């Protein structure tokens, strides 16, 4: 279980960092800058952060399910 929590914490920290950076870029583009490209970059970074977090969650969940199913097969035999 330790490997899964390490991967979960890593995806959480990377996702939170990218989400914060993306929100900051978006707000800079919407409120301060006159360039509309900053808004698009901010939205893209936020979407990337969510994607990274979801992929990390799916990988952790699938590894956990595979480990539990192999333990269940060993117990039933």
N, C-alpha and C positions, 0 to 999 in steps of 0.2 A: 504494500500500500504506500510505502514511502516514495517510490518512483512516481506514482500517480499524483501524489500531493505536490511533489517538486514541479512536475510539468504543469499542474493546475495553477500553482503560484506563479510560475514563469509566465504563463499566458495571461494571468490576471494582471501582473505588473506591466507587461508589454502593452496589453490592451488599454489599461488605464492611462499609461503614459501617452500613447498615440491618440487616445480620445481627448486628453487634455490639450495636446498640441493642435489637434484638428479643430477643437472648439475655439482655441485662441486664434488660429489662422482665419477661421470663418468670421469671428467677431471683428478681427482687424479688417478684413475685406468688406464687411457689411457696414461698419461704423466709422472707421478711420480712413481707409484707403479709397481712392477713386477707381482702382483697378478691379474689374469684376472677376478677373482670373483668380484672385486670392479667395474669393467665395467658393469657386469650384474646387480649388485645391483643398480648402478646409473640409468641404463635404466629402471629397475623395479620401482624405486621411481618416475622417470619422468612420466612413464605410469600411475602410481597410482595418481599422481597429476592431470593429464589430465582427468582421469576417475572421480575423485572427483569433479572437476570443471564442467564437462559435466552433471553429475548426479544432481548437485546443480542447474544448469541452467534448466534442464528438470523439476525438482520439482517446481521451481519458475514459470516457464511458465505454467505448468499444473494447479497450484493453481490459477494463474491469469485467466486462461481460465475458470475454474470452477466457480470462483466468478463472472466473466462477464456473463456467461451463465445463472446463477441463477438470476442475476439482470435483464437480458433480458426477462426471463420467467415471472418475477413478473410484468414487465412493459407491457407485451403483454396481460396479463390476466385482 
